[in-house]
């Protein structure tokens, strides 16, 4: 009787999603096909995600040599930029990765199905009727991925809206953050926030492009682009800040240049693989993006509001407290984003598996991601 009860309990627990955490624990770090695919996606993604906070940390180090007032001012401005940018971009990036992975998998399945049907009818493998993956001159055909075009359009539009909004509302926003009109932090914070806002279209466009590459399970290209952009930022920082004597304005300009460089590199690489413009306007999936990104939007607002509130409270304590907060925040961001690389891998593999109706692989991926996390 006891044995039957235990067996029944064990079988019922197998239907509980939480029980997946304890399924085959020895295979957590197994170097099988799934483990290697996750590592190949997650490691470059984690490095790319960490590269920008590290660059911001270096920015912080350079600005810290100017003085605590400037460091505190930049800290408040960055808190505002992070709040506005993450509200706009993180739902977009997450949705883009899933949509692109799903659409690319379905496109691949369609081609495989057509080829099988033609082979069944007696056509040879080299028949002209069978879809080819290469053109006559040996170059890869450009794919039409509607979700990629949609993500780029939304990213560019949201970036322009963010840029215009922050530039014209910079002073009221900073006052709301605790920097009063008589504060020595106001002028440097206003200059930095206004100039950094000019780069908002590039930031949101480049992040949406990164979402597209992640959907293709390519996290190396965003890593290389981010590393080049951040390296340019690090080189330009001391030149603009100290050599040209531009102070916090120089730091903002260096950051904006690096972001436009990243966006241009990603667009150039993507244009070699995908037709950036959709065949028709109707192919854009704008409604689907906004509908699926809504719940993610609420999640991001809740998470980022905590940091913004903390920055506001630190600013009210004075420049010294705010400067200390800024240093600690950048160190924390540089390390906390490591887990997001794993999330990117899980997201891309899951979307691809669901599109192919490979539910066994989807379950295995979900279990492995949870266990590694």
C-alpha positions in Angstrom: 0.0 0.0 0.0 2.8 2.4 1.0 4.7 1.5 -2.2 1.7 2.3 -4.4 1.2 5.7 -2.6 4.8 6.6 -3.1 4.7 5.6 -6.8 1.5 7.6 -7.3 3.0 10.6 -5.6 6.2 10.4 -7.7 4.2 10.1 -11.0 2.0 13.1 -10.0 5.0 15.2 -9.1 6.3 14.5 -12.6 3.4 16.6 -14.0 4.4 19.6 -11.8 6.6 22.1 -13.6 8.6 22.7 -10.4 9.6 19.1 -10.4 11.6 19.8 -13.5 14.2 21.4 -11.3 15.0 18.0 -9.9 14.9 16.0 -13.2 18.2 14.4 -14.2 20.3 16.7 -12.0 23.5 15.1 -13.2 22.9 16.4 -16.7 22.9 20.1 -15.7 26.3 20.8 -17.2 26.3 17.9 -19.6 28.1 18.6 -22.9 25.4 17.2 -25.1 23.9 18.9 -28.1 21.5 21.0 -26.1 24.2 22.0 -23.5 26.7 23.0 -26.2 24.0 25.0 -28.1 23.0 26.8 -25.0 26.7 27.6 -24.2 27.4 28.8 -27.8 24.4 31.3 -27.5 24.6 32.2 -23.8 28.3 33.0 -23.4 28.6 35.6 -26.2 25.3 37.1 -25.2 26.4 37.4 -21.6 29.6 39.1 -22.7 27.7 41.5 -25.0 25.3 42.4 -22.2 28.1 43.0 -19.8 30.2 45.0 -22.2 27.9 48.1 -22.0 27.8 48.3 -18.2 31.6 47.8 -18.1 31.9 50.7 -20.6 29.6 52.8 -18.3 31.8 51.8 -15.4 34.8 53.1 -17.2 32.9 56.3 -18.1 32.2 56.6 -14.4 35.9 56.2 -13.6 36.8 59.0 -16.0 34.1 61.4 -14.8 35.1 60.6 -11.2 38.4 62.3 -11.9 36.5 65.6 -12.7 34.9 65.8 -9.4 32.1 64.3 -7.1 29.6 66.9 -8.3 29.9 65.9 -11.9 29.9 62.2 -11.0 26.7 62.6 -9.0 25.1 64.6 -11.8 25.9 62.0 -14.4 24.6 59.3 -12.0 21.2 60.9 -11.9 21.2 61.4 -15.7 22.1 57.8 -16.3 19.3 56.6 -14.0 16.8 58.6 -16.0 18.2 57.3 -19.3 18.1 53.7 -18.1 14.5 54.0 -16.9 13.2 55.5 -20.1 15.3 53.2 -22.4 14.5 49.9 -20.6 10.8 50.7 -20.6 10.9 51.0 -24.3 13.5 48.5 -25.4 13.5 45.4 -23.2 9.9 44.2 -24.1 10.9 44.9 -27.8 14.1 42.9 -27.6 12.5 40.0 -25.8 9.6 39.8 -28.2 11.9 40.3 -31.2 14.1 37.3 -30.3 11.1 35.0 -30.0 9.3 36.2 -33.1 12.4 36.0 -35.3 13.4 32.5 -34.0 9.8 31.3 -34.6 9.5 32.9 -38.1 13.0 31.6 -39.2 12.2 28.1 -38.0 8.8 28.1 -39.8 10.4 29.4 -43.0 13.0 26.6 -42.8 10.3 24.0 -42.2 8.3 25.3 -45.2 11.4 25.0 -47.5 12.1 21.4 -46.2 8.4 20.4 -46.7 8.4 21.7 -50.3 11.6 19.9 -51.0 10.3 16.6 -49.6 7.1 16.9 -51.7 9.1 17.5 -54.9 11.4 14.6 -54.1 8.3 12.4 -53.6 7.0 13.4 -57.0 10.3 12.1 -58.6 12.3 15.3 -59.0 16.0 15.0 -58.4 17.8 16.8 -55.6 19.4 19.3 -58.0 16.1 20.1 -59.8 15.5 23.8 -60.4 12.0 23.4 -58.8 13.6 22.6 -55.4 14.2 25.7 -53.3 17.8 26.7 -53.3 19.6 28.4 -50.4 22.2 29.9 -52.7 22.1 32.1 -55.8 23.9 31.3 -59.0 26.9 33.5 -58.0 27.3 31.5 -54.7 26.1 34.3 -52.4 23.4 33.4 -49.8 19.9 34.5 -50.6 18.6 37.3 -48.4 15.7 36.2 -46.2 12.5 38.0 -45.8 11.9 38.1 -42.0 8.9 40.4 -41.4 9.5 40.4 -37.6 13.0 41.8 -38.1 11.7 44.7 -40.2 9.0 45.3 -37.7 11.5 45.4 -34.8 13.8 47.8 -36.6 10.9 50.2 -37.4 9.6 50.1 -33.8 13.0 50.6 -32.4 13.8 53.6 -34.6 10.4 55.2 -33.9 10.6 54.7 -30.2 14.2 56.1 -30.2 13.1 59.3 -31.9 10.2 59.7 -29.5 12.4 59.1 -26.5 15.0 61.5 -27.8 12.5 64.4 -28.3 10.7 63.7 -25.0 13.8 63.7 -22.9 15.5 66.7 -24.6 12.4 68.9 -24.0 11.6 67.6 -20.6 15.1 67.2 -19.2 14.9 70.0 -16.6 11.5 69.0 -15.1 12.7 65.3 -15.0 15.9 66.2 -13.1 13.9 68.4 -10.6 11.6 65.4 -10.0 14.7 63.3 -9.4 15.7 65.6 -6.6 18.1 68.0 -8.3 16.8 71.5 -7.5 17.4 74.7 -9.4 20.0 75.8 -6.9 21.9 72.5 -6.9 25.5 72.5 -8.4 24.5 69.1 -10.0 21.8 70.7 -12.3 24.0 72.1 -15.1 26.3 69.1 -15.7 23.3 66.7 -15.3 21.3 68.8 -17.8 24.1 68.8 -20.3 24.8 65.1 -20.0 21.2 64.1 -20.2 20.4 66.3 -23.2 23.5 65.1 -25.2 23.0 61.4 -24.4 19.4 61.7 -25.5 20.6 62.4 -29.1 21.9 58.8 -29.2 18.5 57.3 -28.2 17.5 56.3 -31.7 20.8 54.5 -32.2 20.5 52.7 -28.8 17.0 51.4 -29.4 17.7 50.5 -33.0 20.9 48.6 -32.1 19.2 46.7 -29.3 16.3 45.7 -31.6 18.9 44.5 -34.1 20.6 42.5 -31.4 17.2 40.9 -30.7 17.0 39.9 -34.4 20.5 38.3 -34.3 19.6 36.5 -31.1 16.5 35.1 -32.9 18.9 33.6 -35.5 20.9 32.1 -32.5 23.8 34.4 -33.5 25.1 36.2 -30.4 28.7 36.6 -31.7 27.9 39.4 -34.1 26.3 41.6 -31.5 29.2 40.8 -29.2 31.8 42.0 -31.8 29.8 45.1 -32.6 29.4 46.0 -29.0 33.1 45.4 -28.2 34.1 47.7 -31.1 31.6 50.4 -30.0 32.6 50.3 -26.4 36.3 50.3 -27.3 35.7 53.5 -29.3 33.9 55.0 -26.3 36.8 54.2 -24.0 39.3 55.7 -26.4 37.2 58.8 -27.1 36.4 59.5 -23.4 39.8 60.9 -22.3 40.2 62.7 -25.6 36.9 64.6 -25.2 36.8 64.9 -21.4 40.4 66.0 -20.8 42.2 66.8 -24.0 39.4 68.9 -25.4 38.3 70.0 -21.9 34.6 69.2 -22.5 34.0 67.5 -19.2 30.7 65.6 -18.9 29.6 66.8 -22.3 32.6 65.0 -23.8 31.7 61.8 -22.0 28.1 62.0 -23.4 29.4 62.8 -27.0 31.8 59.8 -26.9 29.0 57.5 -25.8 26.6 58.7 -28.5 29.3 58.2 -31.2 29.9 54.6 -30.0 26.2 53.8 -30.1 25.7 55.0 -33.6 28.8 53.0 -34.6 27.3 49.8 -33.1 24.0 50.4 -34.9 25.7 50.9 -38.2 27.8 47.8 -37.9 24.8 45.6 -36.9 22.7 47.0 -39.8 25.5 46.4 -42.3 25.9 42.8 -41.1 22.2 42.1 -41.1 21.7 43.6 -44.6 23.9 40.8 -45.9 21.5 38.2 -44.6 18.1 39.7 -44.5 16.1 42.1 -46.6 15.8 45.1 -44.2 12.6 46.4 -45.9 9.5 44.2 -45.9 7.9 43.2 -49.2 4.8 45.3 -48.3 3.7 47.5 -45.3 1.0 44.8 -44.5 3.8 42.4 -43.7 4.9 44.5 -40.7 3.7 42.9 -37.4 3.4 46.1 -35.3 0.1 45.0 -33.6 1.5 41.7 -32.6 4.7 43.3 -31.2 2.8 45.7 -29.0 0.2 43.2 -27.9 2.8 40.6 -26.7 5.2 43.2 -25.3 2.5 44.7 -22.9 3.0 42.3 -20.0 6.8 42.5 -20.3 6.4 46.3 -20.2 4.8 46.2 -16.8 7.5 43.8 -15.5 10.3 46.1 -16.7 8.6 49.2 -15.3 8.4 47.5 -11.9 12.0 46.4 -11.9 13.6 49.7 -13.2 11.4 51.9 -11.0 13.2 50.5 -7.9 16.6 51.7 -9.2 15.2 55.1 -10.4 13.6 55.6 -7.0 16.8 54.7 -5.2 18.8 57.2 -7.4 16.2 59.9 -6.6 16.6 59.3 -2.9 20.4 59.3 -3.2 20.4 62.6 -5.1 18.4 64.2 -2.4 21.1 63.3 0.1 23.7 65.3 -1.8 26.4 65.0 -4.4 28.7 62.7 -2.3 26.0 60.2 -1.6 24.8 60.2 -5.2 28.4 59.7 -6.5 28.8 56.7 -4.2 25.5 55.3 -5.3 26.5 55.7 -9.0 29.8 53.8 -8.5 28.1 50.9 -6.7 25.2 50.8 -9.2 27.5 50.4 -12.2 29.5 47.6 -10.5 26.3 45.8 -9.7 24.9 46.2 -13.3 28.2 44.9 -14.8 27.9 41.6 -12.8 24.1 41.1 -12.6 23.5 40.9 -16.3 25.5 37.7 -16.7 22.4 35.6 -16.1 20.6 37.3 -19.0 22.9 35.5 -21.5 21.3 32.2 -20.3 17.8 33.8 -20.7 18.7 34.7 -24.3 19.8 31.1 -25.1 16.6 29.6 -23.6 14.4 32.1 -25.4 15.8 31.4 -28.8 15.9 27.6 -28.5 12.4 27.5 -27.0 10.8 29.6 -29.8 12.5 27.5 -32.4 11.4 24.2 -30.8 7.8 25.4 -30.4 7.7 26.5 -34.1 8.8 23.0 -35.1 6.4 21.5 -32.6 9.3 19.7 -31.0 7.8 19.8 -27.5 10.2 17.2 -26.1 13.1 19.6 -26.9 11.2 22.5 -25.5 10.7 20.7 -22.2 14.3 19.7 -22.0 15.4 23.3 -22.7 13.1 24.7 -20.1 14.4 22.2 -17.5 18.0 22.8 -18.3 17.7 26.6 -18.2 16.0 26.5 -14.8 18.6 24.1 -13.4 21.6 26.1 -14.7 20.0 29.3 -13.4 
